[in-house]
Amino acid sequence: MSKENRDIEKEYTNEQFVAKLRRLADDIEAGENFEIQVAGERIYVPDRAKYSIEHERGDGEEELEFQVKWKIEG
Amino acid sequence: MSKENRDIEKEYTNEQFVAKLRRLADDIEAGENFEIQVAGERIYVPDRAKYSIEHERGDGEEELEFQVKWKIEG
């Protein structure tokens, strides 16, 4: 069964964000599937995920995005 | 002088991405402005940056984005 579509964004304090980053780094380094809680849902991240960084600048704003992407397997 | 608009994305290996995440976590924790190199440009991130995590699911793909955003000051 596939899960519902979702697009949710949650702001975190510096301390919370730092903790999430370190947890993510540890999990990726372990080289296994892992889970991460984001805005009330536990997300399952497979070890086949791809990692990229995006940098956008425009309209008076600048943004860095540390992206973790994967295909959903049927 | 304002810098040019930009939208660039670069894929990293697991090891590179983990190193970038840890560097980012350390820099945010230090509570000061910092710089990070992304796809050949050194990005200056002010300590007023906001931190959020976005989760998207749809079209057979799933994505987590760890976002660092800030307004460009004139």
Backbone of each chain as nested JSON, in Angstrom:
{
  "chains": [
    {"id": "A", "residues": [
      {"number": 1, "name": "MET", "atoms": {"N": [0.856, -1.201, 0.0], "CA": [0.0, 0.0, 0.0], "C": [0.882, 1.237, 0.0]}},
      {"number": 2, "name": "SER", "atoms": {"N": [0.586, 2.156, -0.894], "CA": [1.408, 3.363, -0.922], "C": [0.829, 4.429, 0.008]}},
      {"number": 3, "name": "LYS", "atoms": {"N": [1.71, 5.217, 0.558], "CA": [1.274, 6.266, 1.47], "C": [0.768, 7.469, 0.694]}},
      {"number": 4, "name": "GLU", "atoms": {"N": [0.02, 8.303, 1.381], "CA": [-0.541, 9.484, 0.727], "C": [0.545, 10.492, 0.351]}},
      {"number": 5, "name": "ASN", "atoms": {"N": [0.235, 11.276, -0.681], "CA": [1.119, 12.377, -1.028], "C": [1.198, 13.337, 0.158]}},
      {"number": 6, "name": "ARG", "atoms": {"N": [2.305, 14.037, 0.25], "CA": [2.498, 14.909, 1.388], "C": [3.5, 15.992, 1.003]}},
      {"number": 7, "name": "ASP", "atoms": {"N": [3.281, 17.197, 1.471], "CA": [4.282, 18.257, 1.316], "C": [4.163, 19.139, 2.538]}},
      {"number": 8, "name": "ILE", "atoms": {"N": [5.042, 18.923, 3.469], "CA": [4.949, 19.616, 4.737], "C": [6.309, 20.201, 5.098]}},
      {"number": 9, "name": "GLU", "atoms": {"N": [6.258, 21.369, 5.724], "CA": [7.508, 22.024, 6.103], "C": [7.387, 22.487, 7.546]}},
      {"number": 10, "name": "LYS", "atoms": {"N": [8.419, 22.266, 8.327], "CA": [8.381, 22.644, 9.726], "C": [9.66, 23.378, 10.094]}},
      {"number": 11, "name": "GLU", "atoms": {"N": [9.484, 24.498, 10.785], "CA": [10.66, 25.251, 11.208], "C": [11.165, 24.698, 12.541]}},
      {"number": 12, "name": "TYR", "atoms": {"N": [12.472, 24.658, 12.689], "CA": [13.094, 24.162, 13.914], "C": [14.009, 25.228, 14.502]}},
      {"number": 13, "name": "THR", "atoms": {"N": [14.198, 25.151, 15.809], "CA": [15.191, 26.034, 16.42], "C": [16.583, 25.568, 15.99]}},
      {"number": 14, "name": "ASN", "atoms": {"N": [17.569, 26.429, 16.202], "CA": [18.946, 26.066, 15.867], "C": [19.329, 24.75, 16.552]}},
      {"number": 15, "name": "GLU", "atoms": {"N": [18.991, 24.633, 17.827], "CA": [19.4, 23.453, 18.595], "C": [18.728, 22.188, 18.047]}},
      {"number": 16, "name": "GLN", "atoms": {"N": [17.44, 22.294, 17.747], "CA": [16.722, 21.144, 17.195], "C": [17.29, 20.75, 15.835]}},
      {"number": 17, "name": "PHE", "atoms": {"N": [17.576, 21.754, 15.015], "CA": [18.067, 21.5, 13.658], "C": [19.451, 20.838, 13.717]}},
      {"number": 18, "name": "VAL", "atoms": {"N": [20.289, 21.34, 14.606], "CA": [21.625, 20.75, 14.779], "C": [21.509, 19.282, 15.189]}},
      {"number": 19, "name": "ALA", "atoms": {"N": [20.593, 19.001, 16.113], "CA": [20.412, 17.617, 16.564], "C": [19.941, 16.72, 15.415]}},
      {"number": 20, "name": "LYS", "atoms": {"N": [19.018, 17.25, 14.579], "CA": [18.514, 16.477, 13.437], "C": [19.636, 16.233, 12.42]}},
      {"number": 21, "name": "LEU", "atoms": {"N": [20.47, 17.247, 12.193], "CA": [21.577, 17.111, 11.236], "C": [22.552, 16.019, 11.691]}},
      {"number": 22, "name": "ARG", "atoms": {"N": [22.864, 16.032, 12.983], "CA": [23.845, 15.05, 13.496], "C": [23.274, 13.642, 13.458]}},
      {"number": 23, "name": "ARG", "atoms": {"N": [21.992, 13.545, 13.784], "CA": [21.329, 12.248, 13.722], "C": [21.345, 11.731, 12.28]}},
      {"number": 24, "name": "LEU", "atoms": {"N": [21.037, 12.627, 11.339], "CA": [21.036, 12.261, 9.921], "C": [22.427, 11.819, 9.481]}},
      {"number": 25, "name": "ALA", "atoms": {"N": [23.448, 12.588, 9.867], "CA": [24.827, 12.243, 9.487], "C": [25.197, 10.86, 10.031]}},
      {"number": 26, "name": "ASP", "atoms": {"N": [24.864, 10.602, 11.281], "CA": [25.174, 9.294, 11.889], "C": [24.453, 8.172, 11.148]}},
      {"number": 27, "name": "ASP", "atoms": {"N": [23.183, 8.414, 10.816], "CA": [22.389, 7.378, 10.155], "C": [22.917, 7.083, 8.754]}},
      {"number": 28, "name": "ILE", "atoms": {"N": [23.261, 8.127, 8.014], "CA": [23.78, 7.912, 6.653], "C": [25.106, 7.164, 6.731]}},
      {"number": 29, "name": "GLU", "atoms": {"N": [25.935, 7.566, 7.691], "CA": [27.247, 6.937, 7.833], "C": [27.116, 5.445, 8.154]}},
      {"number": 30, "name": "ALA", "atoms": {"N": [26.09, 5.093, 8.906], "CA": [25.891, 3.691, 9.274], "C": [25.565, 2.839, 8.047]}},
      {"number": 31, "name": "GLY", "atoms": {"N": [25.099, 3.499, 6.972], "CA": [24.894, 2.784, 5.715], "C": [23.688, 1.873, 5.686]}},
      {"number": 32, "name": "GLU", "atoms": {"N": [22.735, 2.093, 6.562], "CA": [21.534, 1.268, 6.587], "C": [20.288, 2.133, 6.403]}},
      {"number": 33, "name": "ASN", "atoms": {"N": [19.165, 1.476, 6.189], "CA": [17.894, 2.192, 6.202], "C": [17.733, 2.864, 7.561]}},
      {"number": 34, "name": "PHE", "atoms": {"N": [17.057, 3.989, 7.594], "CA": [16.81, 4.602, 8.897], "C": [15.491, 5.358, 8.862]}},
      {"number": 35, "name": "GLU", "atoms": {"N": [15.076, 5.805, 10.031], "CA": [13.837, 6.569, 10.143], "C": [14.134, 7.928, 10.737]}},
      {"number": 36, "name": "ILE", "atoms": {"N": [13.35, 8.903, 10.331], "CA": [13.498, 10.238, 10.906], "C": [12.108, 10.837, 11.087]}},
      {"number": 37, "name": "GLN", "atoms": {"N": [11.899, 11.473, 12.218], "CA": [10.591, 12.064, 12.506], "C": [10.569, 13.511, 12.004]}},
      {"number": 38, "name": "VAL", "atoms": {"N": [9.62, 13.829, 11.126], "CA": [9.475, 15.197, 10.629], "C": [8.021, 15.608, 10.734]}},
      {"number": 39, "name": "ALA", "atoms": {"N": [7.777, 16.648, 11.52], "CA": [6.429, 17.19, 11.648], "C": [5.395, 16.1, 11.912]}},
      {"number": 40, "name": "GLY", "atoms": {"N": [5.716, 15.245, 12.858], "CA": [4.718, 14.28, 13.322], "C": [4.63, 12.983, 12.558]}},
      {"number": 41, "name": "GLU", "atoms": {"N": [5.399, 12.847, 11.482], "CA": [5.394, 11.562, 10.784], "C": [6.785, 10.942, 10.79]}},
      {"number": 42, "name": "ARG", "atoms": {"N": [6.835, 9.655, 11.0], "CA": [8.098, 8.943, 10.976], "C": [8.381, 8.544, 9.538]}},
      {"number": 43, "name": "ILE", "atoms": {"N": [9.455, 9.094, 8.972], "CA": [9.79, 8.859, 7.567], "C": [10.839, 7.762, 7.479]}},
      {"number": 44, "name": "TYR", "atoms": {"N": [10.581, 6.812, 6.599], "CA": [11.501, 5.696, 6.404], "C": [12.414, 6.034, 5.225]}},
      {"number": 45, "name": "VAL", "atoms": {"N": [13.71, 6.15, 5.476], "CA": [14.661, 6.509, 4.424], "C": [15.501, 5.285, 4.056]}},
      {"number": 46, "name": "PRO", "atoms": {"N": [15.382, 4.833, 2.811], "CA": [16.125, 3.629, 2.408], "C": [17.593, 3.966, 2.121]}},
      {"number": 47, "name": "ASP", "atoms": {"N": [18.44, 2.955, 2.202], "CA": [19.873, 3.208, 1.991], "C": [20.209, 3.498, 0.536]}},
      {"number": 48, "name": "ARG", "atoms": {"N": [19.227, 3.38, -0.362], "CA": [19.468, 3.735, -1.766], "C": [19.253, 5.228, -2.02]}},
      {"number": 49, "name": "ALA", "atoms": {"N": [18.944, 5.988, -0.976], "CA": [18.693, 7.425, -1.139], "C": [19.911, 8.128, -1.737]}},
      {"number": 50, "name": "LYS", "atoms": {"N": [19.626, 9.214, -2.478], "CA": [20.689, 10.019, -3.088], "C": [20.783, 11.349, -2.348]}},
      {"number": 51, "name": "TYR", "atoms": {"N": [21.976, 11.886, -2.295], "CA": [22.227, 13.085, -1.498], "C": [22.729, 14.222, -2.37]}},
      {"number": 52, "name": "SER", "atoms": {"N": [22.096, 15.375, -2.214], "CA": [22.548, 16.526, -2.984], "C": [22.353, 17.799, -2.17]}},
      {"number": 53, "name": "ILE", "atoms": {"N": [23.046, 18.837, -2.601], "CA": [22.893, 20.15, -1.986], "C": [22.512, 21.13, -3.082]}},
      {"number": 54, "name": "GLU", "atoms": {"N": [21.476, 21.916, -2.8], "CA": [21.027, 22.927, -3.754], "C": [21.246, 24.305, -3.15]}},
      {"number": 55, "name": "HIS", "atoms": {"N": [21.668, 25.238, -3.978], "CA": [21.805, 26.623, -3.548], "C": [20.997, 27.515, -4.475]}},
      {"number": 56, "name": "GLU", "atoms": {"N": [20.073, 28.264, -3.877], "CA": [19.24, 29.19, -4.645], "C": [19.441, 30.606, -4.134]}},
      {"number": 57, "name": "ARG", "atoms": {"N": [19.576, 31.542, -5.066], "CA": [19.635, 32.948, -4.686], "C": [18.753, 33.731, -5.648]}},
      {"number": 58, "name": "GLY", "atoms": {"N": [17.815, 34.516, -5.099], "CA": [16.944, 35.316, -5.945], "C": [15.832, 35.921, -5.134]}},
      {"number": 59, "name": "ASP", "atoms": {"N": [15.198, 36.986, -5.672], "CA": [14.068, 37.617, -4.993], "C": [14.389, 38.028, -3.555]}},
      {"number": 60, "name": "GLY", "atoms": {"N": [15.615, 38.448, -3.337], "CA": [15.978, 38.956, -2.022], "C": [16.168, 37.88, -0.963]}},
      {"number": 61, "name": "GLU", "atoms": {"N": [16.172, 36.646, -1.428], "CA": [16.354, 35.543, -0.485], "C": [17.448, 34.599, -0.962]}},
      {"number": 62, "name": "GLU", "atoms": {"N": [17.988, 33.899, -0.008], "CA": [19.001, 32.908, -0.346], "C": [18.69, 31.648, 0.451]}},
      {"number": 63, "name": "GLU", "atoms": {"N": [18.958, 30.511, -0.148], "CA": [18.594, 29.258, 0.498], "C": [19.568, 28.146, 0.15]}},
      {"number": 64, "name": "LEU", "atoms": {"N": [19.899, 27.379, 1.163], "CA": [20.644, 26.138, 0.966], "C": [19.715, 24.986, 1.308]}},
      {"number": 65, "name": "GLU", "atoms": {"N": [19.716, 23.972, 0.488], "CA": [18.899, 22.789, 0.771], "C": [19.768, 21.541, 0.751]}},
      {"number": 66, "name": "PHE", "atoms": {"N": [19.781, 20.835, 1.867], "CA": [20.467, 19.545, 1.938], "C": [19.409, 18.488, 1.67]}},
      {"number": 67, "name": "GLN", "atoms": {"N": [19.485, 17.877, 0.489], "CA": [18.39, 17.036, 0.001], "C": [18.703, 15.545, 0.064]}},
      {"number": 68, "name": "VAL", "atoms": {"N": [17.712, 14.805, 0.52], "CA": [17.781, 13.342, 0.557], "C": [16.607, 12.858, -0.287]}},
      {"number": 69, "name": "LYS", "atoms": {"N": [16.886, 12.167, -1.404], "CA": [15.821, 11.767, -2.335], "C": [15.887, 10.273, -2.626]}},
      {"number": 70, "name": "TRP", "atoms": {"N": [14.711, 9.694, -2.787], "CA": [14.68, 8.292, -3.182], "C": [13.378, 8.003, -3.914]}},
      {"number": 71, "name": "LYS", "atoms": {"N": [13.443, 6.975, -4.773], "CA": [12.245, 6.508, -5.483], "C": [11.455, 5.609, -4.546]}},
      {"number": 72, "name": "ILE", "atoms": {"N": [10.146, 5.744, -4.628], "CA": [9.279, 4.873, -3.845], "C": [9.123, 3.564, -4.613]}},
      {"number": 73, "name": "GLU", "atoms": {"N": [9.439, 2.473, -3.955], "CA": [9.303, 1.179, -4.632], "C": [7.899, 0.632, -4.462]}},
      {"number": 74, "name": "GLY", "atoms": {"N": [7.353, 0.158, -5.58], "CA": [5.983, -0.352, -5.58], "C": [5.792, -1.487, -4.593]}}
    ]},
    {"id": "B", "residues": [
      {"number": 1, "name": "MET", "atoms": {"N": [27.075, 45.703, -3.517], "CA": [26.761, 45.062, -4.789], "C": [26.12, 43.699, -4.524]}},
      {"number": 2, "name": "SER", "atoms": {"N": [25.013, 43.435, -5.173], "CA": [24.363, 42.143, -4.931], "C": [24.907, 41.1, -5.899]}},
      {"number": 3, "name": "LYS", "atoms": {"N": [24.914, 39.88, -5.445], "CA": [25.403, 38.796, -6.281], "C": [24.329, 38.346, -7.256]}},
      {"number": 4, "name": "GLU", "atoms": {"N": [24.756, 37.652, -8.282], "CA": [23.812, 37.186, -9.3], "C": [22.88, 36.105, -8.758]}},
      {"number": 5, "name": "ASN", "atoms": {"N": [21.691, 36.044, -9.371], "CA": [20.793, 34.941, -9.051], "C": [21.479, 33.619, -9.385]}},
      {"number": 6, "name": "ARG", "atoms": {"N": [21.055, 32.592, -8.689], "CA": [21.715, 31.299, -8.882], "C": [20.762, 30.198, -8.45]}},
      {"number": 7, "name": "ASP", "atoms": {"N": [20.77, 29.093, -9.155], "CA": [20.033, 27.914, -8.705], "C": [20.818, 26.715, -9.194]}},
      {"number": 8, "name": "ILE", "atoms": {"N": [21.566, 26.151, -8.291], "CA": [22.465, 25.072, -8.676], "C": [22.302, 23.908, -7.709]}},
      {"number": 9, "name": "GLU", "atoms": {"N": [22.439, 22.717, -8.236], "CA": [22.294, 21.538, -7.395], "C": [23.433, 20.585, -7.7]}},
      {"number": 10, "name": "LYS", "atoms": {"N": [24.004, 20.03, -6.657], "CA": [25.143, 19.128, -6.857], "C": [24.943, 17.871, -6.019]}},
      {"number": 11, "name": "GLU", "atoms": {"N": [25.185, 16.745, -6.656], "CA": [25.057, 15.493, -5.917], "C": [26.373, 15.18, -5.217]}},
      {"number": 12, "name": "TYR", "atoms": {"N": [26.27, 14.627, -4.022], "CA": [27.46, 14.27, -3.248], "C": [27.402, 12.794, -2.882]}},
      {"number": 13, "name": "THR", "atoms": {"N": [28.567, 12.217, -2.662], "CA": [28.596, 10.849, -2.148], "C": [28.13, 10.877, -0.694]}},
      {"number": 14, "name": "ASN", "atoms": {"N": [27.783, 9.708, -0.17], "CA": [27.368, 9.614, 1.229], "C": [28.425, 10.242, 2.144]}},
      {"number": 15, "name": "GLU", "atoms": {"N": [29.683, 9.916, 1.902], "CA": [30.759, 10.391, 2.771], "C": [30.877, 11.914, 2.71]}},
      {"number": 16, "name": "GLN", "atoms": {"N": [30.8, 12.46, 1.504], "CA": [30.89, 13.918, 1.357], "C": [29.716, 14.612, 2.025]}},
      {"number": 17, "name": "PHE", "atoms": {"N": [28.528, 14.025, 1.842], "CA": [27.312, 14.626, 2.391], "C": [27.366, 14.607, 3.917]}},
      {"number": 18, "name": "VAL", "atoms": {"N": [27.804, 13.487, 4.475], "CA": [27.933, 13.377, 5.937], "C": [28.901, 14.447, 6.457]}},
      {"number": 19, "name": "ALA", "atoms": {"N": [30.011, 14.631, 5.756], "CA": [30.992, 15.636, 6.188], "C": [30.388, 17.041, 6.146]}},
      {"number": 20, "name": "LYS", "atoms": {"N": [29.61, 17.329, 5.089], "CA": [28.965, 18.645, 4.961], "C": [27.933, 18.849, 6.068]}},
      {"number": 21, "name": "LEU", "atoms": {"N": [27.183, 17.801, 6.392], "CA": [26.164, 17.901, 7.45], "C": [26.812, 18.199, 8.801]}},
      {"number": 22, "name": "ARG", "atoms": {"N": [27.913, 17.522, 9.068], "CA": [28.578, 17.72, 10.372], "C": [29.198, 19.105, 10.468]}},
      {"number": 23, "name": "ARG", "atoms": {"N": [29.769, 19.54, 9.36], "CA": [30.347, 20.89, 9.317], "C": [29.226, 21.912, 9.553]}},
      {"number": 24, "name": "LEU", "atoms": {"N": [28.091, 21.703, 8.879], "CA": [26.952, 22.613, 9.032], "C": [26.472, 22.628, 10.478]}},
      {"number": 25, "name": "ALA", "atoms": {"N": [26.337, 21.442, 11.081], "CA": [25.864, 21.355, 12.468], "C": [26.816, 22.109, 13.406]}},
      {"number": 26, "name": "ASP", "atoms": {"N": [28.106, 21.899, 13.21], "CA": [29.092, 22.584, 14.057], "C": [28.998, 24.101, 13.883]}},
      {"number": 27, "name": "ASP", "atoms": {"N": [28.851, 24.537, 12.644], "CA": [28.803, 25.971, 12.366], "C": [27.55, 26.612, 12.964]}},
      {"number": 28, "name": "ILE", "atoms": {"N": [26.414, 25.954, 12.814], "CA": [25.172, 26.508, 13.373], "C": [25.282, 26.561, 14.886]}},
      {"number": 29, "name": "GLU", "atoms": {"N": [25.832, 25.507, 15.473], "CA": [25.962, 25.451, 16.93], "C": [26.851, 26.58, 17.452]}},
      {"number": 30, "name": "ALA", "atoms": {"N": [27.852, 26.934, 16.685], "CA": [28.77, 28.002, 17.116], "C": [28.056, 29.353, 17.184]}},
      {"number": 31, "name": "GLY", "atoms": {"N": [26.926, 29.459, 16.473], "CA": [26.109, 30.665, 16.576], "C": [26.668, 31.89, 15.885]}},
      {"number": 32, "name": "GLU", "atoms": {"N": [27.547, 31.687, 14.939], "CA": [28.12, 32.82, 14.209], "C": [27.861, 32.673, 12.718]}},
      {"number": 33, "name": "ASN", "atoms": {"N": [28.135, 33.748, 11.979], "CA": [28.092, 33.647, 10.525], "C": [29.099, 32.577, 10.091]}},
      {"number": 34, "name": "PHE", "atoms": {"N": [28.805, 31.911, 8.988], "CA": [29.786, 30.942, 8.505], "C": [29.717, 30.841, 6.99]}},
      {"number": 35, "name": "GLU", "atoms": {"N": [30.678, 30.142, 6.424], "CA": [30.722, 29.96, 4.978], "C": [30.68, 28.476, 4.668]}},
      {"number": 36, "name": "ILE", "atoms": {"N": [30.084, 28.153, 3.535], "CA": [30.062, 26.762, 3.104], "C": [30.245, 26.736, 1.596]}},
      {"number": 37, "name": "GLN", "atoms": {"N": [31.046, 25.791, 1.132], "CA": [31.317, 25.698, -0.305], "C": [30.316, 24.746, -0.947]}},
      {"number": 38, "name": "VAL", "atoms": {"N": [29.587, 25.239, -1.949], "CA": [28.635, 24.389, -2.674], "C": [28.853, 24.559, -4.167]}},
      {"number": 39, "name": "ALA", "atoms": {"N": [29.209, 23.489, -4.816], "CA": [29.368, 23.497, -6.271], "C": [30.224, 24.666, -6.733]}},
      {"number": 40, "name": "GLY", "atoms": {"N": [31.334, 24.852, -6.075], "CA": [32.329, 25.815, -6.549], "C": [32.155, 27.241, -6.084]}},
      {"number": 41, "name": "GLU", "atoms": {"N": [31.105, 27.525, -5.333], "CA": [30.966, 28.887, -4.798], "C": [30.947, 28.841, -3.28]}},
      {"number": 42, "name": "ARG", "atoms": {"N": [31.626, 29.79, -2.68], "CA": [31.636, 29.885, -1.23], "C": [30.427, 30.716, -0.804]}},
      {"number": 43, "name": "ILE", "atoms": {"N": [29.51, 30.101, -0.079], "CA": [28.264, 30.756, 0.32], "C": [28.416, 31.289, 1.74]}},
      {"number": 44, "name": "TYR", "atoms": {"N": [28.035, 32.53, 1.909], "CA": [28.124, 33.166, 3.217], "C": [26.763, 33.047, 3.902]}},
      {"number": 45, "name": "VAL", "atoms": {"N": [26.695, 32.351, 5.026], "CA": [25.422, 32.139, 5.724], "C": [25.405, 32.972, 7.008]}},
      {"number": 46, "name": "PRO", "atoms": {"N": [24.485, 33.942, 7.098], "CA": [24.438, 34.797, 8.282], "C": [23.786, 34.085, 9.463]}},
      {"number": 47, "name": "ASP", "atoms": {"N": [24.092, 34.55, 10.661], "CA": [23.545, 33.869, 11.852], "C": [22.045, 34.124, 12.028]}},
      {"number": 48, "name": "ARG", "atoms": {"N": [21.467, 34.982, 11.196], "CA": [20.017, 35.207, 11.252], "C": [19.253, 34.17, 10.405]}},
      {"number": 49, "name": "ALA", "atoms": {"N": [19.942, 33.248, 9.788], "CA": [19.287, 32.24, 8.946], "C": [18.254, 31.441, 9.748]}},
      {"number": 50, "name": "LYS", "atoms": {"N": [17.217, 30.998, 9.045], "CA": [16.158, 30.181, 9.639], "C": [16.299, 28.744, 9.142]}},
      {"number": 51, "name": "TYR", "atoms": {"N": [15.901, 27.806, 9.988], "CA": [16.11, 26.392, 9.704], "C": [14.793, 25.641, 9.657]}},
      {"number": 52, "name": "SER", "atoms": {"N": [14.611, 24.884, 8.607], "CA": [13.384, 24.1, 8.511], "C": [13.659, 22.787, 7.79]}},
      {"number": 53, "name": "ILE", "atoms": {"N": [12.734, 21.858, 7.975], "CA": [12.814, 20.581, 7.269], "C": [11.52, 20.397, 6.497]}},
      {"number": 54, "name": "GLU", "atoms": {"N": [11.659, 20.036, 5.224], "CA": [10.499, 19.796, 4.382], "C": [10.482, 18.321, 3.985]}},
      {"number": 55, "name": "HIS", "atoms": {"N": [9.271, 17.773, 3.96], "CA": [9.097, 16.397, 3.5], "C": [8.072, 16.38, 2.373]}},
      {"number": 56, "name": "GLU", "atoms": {"N": [8.501, 15.865, 1.218], "CA": [7.602, 15.755, 0.068], "C": [7.488, 14.306, -0.36]}},
      {"number": 57, "name": "ARG", "atoms": {"N": [6.25, 13.903, -0.652], "CA": [6.024, 12.569, -1.194], "C": [5.035, 12.679, -2.332]}},
      {"number": 58, "name": "GLY", "atoms": {"N": [5.392, 12.16, -3.496], "CA": [4.485, 12.208, -4.64], "C": [5.204, 11.802, -5.904]}},
      {"number": 59, "name": "ASP", "atoms": {"N": [4.446, 11.423, -6.933], "CA": [5.023, 11.047, -8.227], "C": [6.092, 9.962, -8.107]}},
      {"number": 60, "name": "GLY", "atoms": {"N": [5.884, 9.047, -7.179], "CA": [6.811, 7.929, -7.073], "C": [8.137, 8.273, -6.422]}},
      {"number": 61, "name": "GLU", "atoms": {"N": [8.207, 9.491, -5.903], "CA": [9.443, 9.908, -5.255], "C": [9.174, 10.456, -3.866]}},
      {"number": 62, "name": "GLU", "atoms": {"N": [10.204, 10.405, -3.061], "CA": [10.091, 10.968, -1.736], "C": [11.355, 11.772, -1.469]}},
      {"number": 63, "name": "GLU", "atoms": {"N": [11.202, 12.861, -0.735], "CA": [12.348, 13.749, -0.533], "C": [12.288, 14.426, 0.823]}},
      {"number": 64, "name": "LEU", "atoms": {"N": [13.432, 14.479, 1.466], "CA": [13.597, 15.29, 2.669], "C": [14.535, 16.437, 2.331]}},
      {"number": 65, "name": "GLU", "atoms": {"N": [14.169, 17.634, 2.756], "CA": [15.046, 18.781, 2.519], "C": [15.341, 19.469, 3.848]}},
      {"number": 66, "name": "PHE", "atoms": {"N": [16.607, 19.564, 4.165], "CA": [17.041, 20.321, 5.34], "C": [17.408, 21.713, 4.831]}},
      {"number": 67, "name": "GLN", "atoms": {"N": [16.557, 22.682, 5.171], "CA": [16.654, 23.998, 4.542], "C": [17.231, 25.072, 5.465]}},
      {"number": 68, "name": "VAL", "atoms": {"N": [18.109, 25.87, 4.893], "CA": [18.689, 27.019, 5.583], "C": [18.348, 28.239, 4.729]}},
      {"number": 69, "name": "LYS", "atoms": {"N": [17.546, 29.179, 5.281], "CA": [17.07, 30.313, 4.481], "C": [17.382, 31.634, 5.169]}},
      {"number": 70, "name": "TRP", "atoms": {"N": [17.661, 32.628, 4.379], "CA": [17.858, 33.959, 4.946], "C": [17.576, 35.017, 3.895]}},
      {"number": 71, "name": "LYS", "atoms": {"N": [17.176, 36.201, 4.398], "CA": [16.945, 37.339, 3.511], "C": [18.294, 37.97, 3.181]}},
      {"number": 72, "name": "ILE", "atoms": {"N": [18.41, 38.413, 1.943], "CA": [19.62, 39.123, 1.546], "C": [19.462, 40.581, 1.962]}},
      {"number": 73, "name": "GLU", "atoms": {"N": [20.414, 41.068, 2.707], "CA": [20.331, 42.465, 3.152], "C": [20.943, 43.363, 2.099]}},
      {"number": 74, "name": "GLY", "atoms": {"N": [20.224, 44.467, 1.84], "CA": [20.624, 45.402, 0.798], "C": [22.046, 45.902, 0.926]}}
    ]}
  ]
}
